[in-house]
Amino acid sequence: MARVLDEDELIEHWTLVGDELDLLTGRTGPSKLGLALWLKFFIMKGCFPAGRSELPDEAVGWVASQVKVPASDLGLFDWEGRTAERARKTVRTFLGFRECSVAGAEKLTTWLADEVCSRERHAQRVREALLARLREEQIEQPSRIRLGRMIGSALRQSEETLTAKVSSRLHDEVTARMWSMIAAAGDDPGVPPGEGPDGWQGAADGSDPGEVPGPEVWAVIRSDPGNVSLNTCKSERRKLDWIRAVGLPAGLFADIAPKIVAGWRARVAVESPSHLRNDHPADGRWTLMAAYLHCREREITDGLVELLPRDLIRASIRARAVAASTAWRVPACNSSIAARRSSRRPGVASRSASASAETQSSSGIECTTVLSVALRLSR
C-alpha cells in the first residue's frame, strides 16, 4: 500500500516556484498538468515516472490545484507519443540534464568498477553510488533493467581485476600447495578436528606439513574448534601450521578492502571443494582460497589466544586438586609411623617417595605443554 504524503512533503517536493511556473506558460489541460508533474518528479528522482502508478494521488491533486487543471485530466495525458517525448526534452533542457548514451553508460560502468566495486560488493550500495554519480554528472537515470545490467557488469569487471591482481602475487609453489589441499578433498565436511592423516600430525611437532599431502586437511582447516582442552589447542595449532606452510606472501591483501576479503572468505566457507576445483577460473580460485586461508589464520590465532588462558587456568586448578588429594592421603598424625616403617624398609620408602614426586610433577606437565604451544604460536 502506497504511503500517504503529508503536507510538509507536498510543500517541499511538489510546489511549483519561479521559473518552473514560467515553463508551463502557453500550455493547457492534460499537457500542462503532465509536464508539471514530470518536472517535479524528475527533480526529486532524476528520471521520469514509468506510469500513473508512480505518481502519488496527493501529489497529483496538489499540483493540479496550482496549475488550475482538474486532477482527472491526467487520465488524458499522452505518456508515450510525440507530446510526451517533447515534454521529456523540455524537462531535460530546463534542468540541464542529458540522456544516458551507450558511450556514457560504458564510462559510468568503468568508473563504478574502479571506484566503487573495488571497495563495496553490496548491490544496493553500488546502486546508490551510481545514482549519485548520475545526478552529479546530470545524466538522466536509465531504466531499471539497464541500471541492473550496468551494476552487474561493474561487479564482474571489478572481480576480474581484483582476482588478477591478487593471483599475480602468488608464486607457482604457493598455488601448487593450495591445489594439493582440494585436489582430492571430498565434499563431505564431516571430518572431526585433529583426525587427519598421521603424516600431517607432524606439523605440530615441528616438521614441514607441506611435504605430507592429505585430502582431509581442507576439511579440518574449515572445521570449528571443539571444547576447551589441551587437545583442542594442539588441533588448532596444527591447523595454523598447515596454513602457514602454504606460504602466502606478506601484504597479499594490503591494498584490498577488508570487506572484499571477508566476502571472498564467506564464499569459500559455503562452497564445496569440487566447486572450487571446477566452477572458478584459475585467478578466481587462487584468490578465493588465499583469502580464506588468510582469514582463517587470523581467526585460529585469535581463538588460540582465548583458549590458552582458559587451559592454563584449568591445568592450574587440576594441579592444586592433585596436590591437595595427595596431602589428604597422608595425615600428619601418622607421620611418625610412616617414618619408622621407612627406616625398617628403605627400598619401600624410596619407591614411595618417587611415586609421590611423580604424582605431583605430572600435574605440571599439562601446564608445561600448554605453555609450549603458546610459545610456538608466538613465533
Secondary structure, 3 states (H helix, E strand, C coil): CCCCCCHHHHHHHCCCCCHHHHHCCCCCHHHHHHHHHHHHHHHHHCCCCCCHHHCCHHHHHHHHHHHCCCHHHHHHCCCCCHHHHHHHHHHHHHHCCECCCHHHHHHHHHHHHHHHCCCCCCHHHHHHHHHHHHHHCCECCCCHHHHHHHHHHHHHHHHHHHHHHHHCCCCHHHHHHHHHHHCCCCCCCCCCCCCCCHHHHHHHHCCCHHHCCCCHHHHHHHCCCCCCCHHHHHHHHHHHHHHHHHCCCCCCCCCCCHHHHHHHHHHHHCCCHHHHHHCCCHHHHHHHHHHHHHHHHHHHHHHHHHHHHHHHHHHHHHHHHHHHHHHHHCCHHHHHHHHHHHHHCHHHHHHHHHHHHHHHHHCCHHHHHHHHHHHHHHC
